[in-house]
Amino acid sequence: MGFLDFLKKVINPAETSAEPHEKPPREYTPTTYNGLERSYHYTEVEVRVLWQFGGMYGKTCASAGMYRGQTLELLPQKHEGDKDAVLVRWKDQDVAVMRSNRMRDMVRAWISDGLPVIAKAYEVGGEDNLLLEVAFYGKAQHHASVKKADNSKYQLTPSLACLCEKRFIAFDLETTGFDAEKDRIIEISAVKFVDCKPMDSFSTLINCGMPIPKEASEVNHITDSDVSDAPDEPVAIKQFADFIGEDALKGKDVLVAHNAAFDSAFLKAALRRCEMTSRMKFVDTLTFSQRRLPTLENHKLQTVASALDIQQQQAHRAEDDAHVCGEVLAKLLTDWLATERAKFEALLPEEQAMCLWVYRTLKRQRCNVDHLSFSPSSYLSVNYWHRAMRIKVRAQKPYILVDEAVTLPDGIDTAPATQTDGSGFIRVFFSAPEELEWLQPWIVATYKRVAEETATAWKEAKMRKNIQATEDAQVRLFL
């Protein structure tokens, strides 16, 4: 049913007598407010009902007398250890908390810029069913940077995983706000991990030269008096850079953070202001935990740490958060590497040799092997998510299926492909992978073509889970 058809079928009840389970017949938030145009408008915004925390356990929003169209207040403030919480208040009681991280960030950005956000009850009913209609007015200065935050670029690839297994630096910072260019770091900490064990740490408060907003202090408990005697930004950032070392600044050691898009943006901005250059590599434990622990209710650092039995002393202070972040990566990484390497060890020795030869061939030609994987069955498939080529290793005489159009050198042992092999191919036989050196240009070109076709899908966030699920079922090399 289309939206207009839906509207025609809904009766327009009075706000005070609307049935809780009916869809609202109209928009409750106005298109203009205090002379400002409505910039964004969302309906059916999911929130998690918190009546039990208000001392009315078991009472629903509907039974408490809430109806559609009634105004609710949104409050960006700390709640139960959640520094990014946006509470939903009705009649001076906290009734719910927002689920969507992006919606929470938008609310915080708008309110921090003094712009109005109006929330109305969109659907009321059930113990945990309260949907909101939320409207944003004007244009928040920080909204563009909030929308562009993208953790997908900080994925833990096999090559980065192998670097982190030997050594990585977990870091965290506390800030005056959410804008990496306008706000400042007020605390920065780092912990060096060697062989997935903490070895050394660094932490300092920073006198950033601007007042710390009340909202920030409510989260991290850092006040202006706390930083009055702390080093200024140039001194503190130089101390941090000296601690992490040149290898980290040049990208030879990996920096790890929970929600790396946020922390890395602030760190890069601070380094630029201090006229320091870097080519740092970052890994994000937020996206990694989402992949490895998909059933958690959320993937906040405290939630992930609790699921992994990691103790946290003081949440939302940089030193403790950095240590916990490193412990999270160490535990998840150790388990992941053990699982993936067990898959490789389960292959036949001939299959292992073939995988290694293909990997090194592509690596020498500077191909992107982040998504290189192998599927062992009757054929050994070489994949960049999608299948690129097939090799028959489990045969009396191994062969690789090659395009009919490939020019063959003299003396190459070949045979026509069978119906099972597929059309458009020929069999090229070999005794050892090294006999296929002459075929490297075709192997590289075929792999790159499939990689380019797949890259489009990888750019779509909705496709990444499918890609990752496919890769998790295949064999990947961690060398």
Secondary structure as the mmCIF struct_conf table of DSSP 4:
data_model
#
loop_
_struct_conf.conf_type_id
_struct_conf.id
_struct_conf.beg_label_comp_id
_struct_conf.beg_label_asym_id
_struct_conf.beg_label_seq_id
_struct_conf.end_label_comp_id
_struct_conf.end_label_asym_id
_struct_conf.end_label_seq_id
HELX_RH_AL_P HELX_RH_AL_P1 PHE A 3 LYS A 9
BEND BEND1 VAL A 10 VAL A 10
TURN_TY1_P TURN_TY1_P1 GLU A 15 SER A 17
TURN_TY1_P TURN_TY1_P2 PRO A 20 HIS A 21
BEND BEND2 GLU A 22 GLU A 22
HELX_LH_PP_P HELX_LH_PP_P1 LYS A 23 PRO A 24
BEND BEND3 PRO A 25 ARG A 26
BEND BEND4 THR A 29 THR A 29
BEND BEND5 THR A 31 THR A 31
STRN STRN1 THR A 32 TYR A 33
TURN_TY1_P TURN_TY1_P3 ASN A 34 GLY A 35
STRN STRN2 LEU A 36 VAL A 49
HELX_RH_3T_P HELX_RH_3T_P1 TRP A 51 GLY A 54
TURN_TY1_P TURN_TY1_P4 GLY A 55 GLY A 55
TURN_TY1_P TURN_TY1_P5 TYR A 57 GLY A 58
TURN_TY1_P TURN_TY1_P6 CYS A 61 GLY A 65
TURN_TY1_P TURN_TY1_P7 ARG A 68 GLY A 69
STRN STRN3 THR A 71 PRO A 76
STRN STRN4 HIS A 79 HIS A 79
TURN_TY1_P TURN_TY1_P8 GLU A 80 GLY A 81
STRN STRN5 ASP A 82 ASP A 82
TURN_TY1_P TURN_TY1_P9 LYS A 83 ASP A 84
STRN STRN6 VAL A 86 TRP A 90
TURN_TY1_P TURN_TY1_P10 LYS A 91 ASP A 92
STRN STRN7 GLN A 93 MET A 98
HELX_RH_AL_P HELX_RH_AL_P2 ASN A 101 SER A 112
TURN_TY1_P TURN_TY1_P11 ASP A 113 GLY A 114
STRN STRN8 VAL A 117 VAL A 124
BEND BEND6 GLY A 126 GLY A 126
TURN_TY1_P TURN_TY1_P12 GLU A 127 ASP A 128
STRN STRN9 LEU A 130 TYR A 137
BEND BEND7 GLY A 138 GLY A 138
TURN_TY1_P TURN_TY1_P13 GLN A 141 HIS A 142
HELX_RH_AL_P HELX_RH_AL_P3 HIS A 143 LYS A 148
HELX_RH_3T_P HELX_RH_3T_P2 ASN A 151 TYR A 154
HELX_RH_AL_P HELX_RH_AL_P4 PRO A 158 LYS A 166
STRN STRN10 ARG A 167 THR A 175
BEND BEND8 THR A 176 PHE A 178
TURN_TY1_P TURN_TY1_P14 ALA A 180 LYS A 182
BEND BEND9 ASP A 183 ASP A 183
STRN STRN11 ILE A 185 VAL A 194
TURN_TY1_P TURN_TY1_P15 ASP A 195 CYS A 196
STRN STRN12 LYS A 197 LEU A 205
STRN STRN13 ASN A 207 ASN A 207
BEND BEND10 GLY A 209 MET A 210
HELX_LH_PP_P HELX_LH_PP_P2 PRO A 211 PRO A 213
HELX_RH_AL_P HELX_RH_AL_P5 LYS A 214 ASN A 220
HELX_RH_AL_P HELX_RH_AL_P6 ASP A 224 VAL A 227
TURN_TY1_P TURN_TY1_P16 SER A 228 ASP A 229
BEND BEND11 ALA A 230 ALA A 230
STRN STRN14 ASP A 232 ASP A 232
HELX_RH_AL_P HELX_RH_AL_P7 GLU A 233 ILE A 244
HELX_RH_AL_P HELX_RH_AL_P8 GLU A 246 LEU A 249
TURN_TY1_P TURN_TY1_P17 LYS A 250 GLY A 251
BEND BEND12 LYS A 252 ASP A 253
STRN STRN15 VAL A 254 ALA A 257
TURN_TY1_P TURN_TY1_P18 HIS A 258 ASN A 259
HELX_RH_AL_P HELX_RH_AL_P9 ALA A 260 ARG A 273
TURN_TY1_P TURN_TY1_P19 CYS A 274 GLU A 275
STRN STRN16 LYS A 281 ASP A 284
HELX_RH_AL_P HELX_RH_AL_P10 THR A 285 ARG A 292
TURN_TY1_P TURN_TY1_P20 PRO A 294 THR A 295
BEND BEND13 LEU A 296 GLU A 297
HELX_RH_AL_P HELX_RH_AL_P11 LEU A 301 ALA A 307
TURN_TY1_P TURN_TY1_P21 LEU A 308 ASP A 309
BEND BEND14 GLN A 313 GLN A 314
TURN_TY1_P TURN_TY1_P22 ALA A 315 HIS A 316
BEND BEND15 ARG A 317 ARG A 317
HELX_RH_AL_P HELX_RH_AL_P12 ALA A 318 GLU A 345
TURN_TY1_P TURN_TY1_P23 ALA A 346 ALA A 346
BEND BEND16 LEU A 347 LEU A 347
HELX_RH_AL_P HELX_RH_AL_P13 PRO A 349 ARG A 364
TURN_TY1_P TURN_TY1_P24 GLN A 365 ARG A 366
TURN_TY1_P TURN_TY1_P25 ASP A 370 HIS A 371
STRN STRN17 LEU A 372 PRO A 376
BEND BEND17 SER A 377 TYR A 379
STRN STRN18 LEU A 380 TYR A 384
BEND BEND18 TRP A 385 HIS A 386
STRN STRN19 ARG A 387 LYS A 392
BEND BEND19 ARG A 394 LYS A 397
STRN STRN20 TYR A 399 ASP A 403
TURN_TY1_P TURN_TY1_P26 GLU A 404 ALA A 405
BEND BEND20 VAL A 406 VAL A 406
HELX_LH_PP_P HELX_LH_PP_P3 THR A 407 PRO A 409
TURN_TY1_P TURN_TY1_P27 ASP A 410 GLY A 411
STRN STRN21 THR A 414 PRO A 416
TURN_TY1_P TURN_TY1_P28 GLN A 419 ASP A 421
TURN_TY1_P TURN_TY1_P29 SER A 423 GLY A 424
STRN STRN22 PHE A 425 PHE A 429
BEND BEND21 SER A 431 ALA A 432
HELX_RH_3T_P HELX_RH_3T_P3 PRO A 433 LEU A 439
HELX_RH_AL_P HELX_RH_AL_P14 GLN A 440 LYS A 459
BEND BEND22 GLU A 460 GLU A 460
HELX_RH_AL_P HELX_RH_AL_P15 ALA A 461 ASP A 472
TURN_TY1_P TURN_TY1_P30 ALA A 473 ALA A 473
BEND BEND23 GLN A 474 GLN A 474
STRN STRN23 VAL A 475 VAL A 475
#
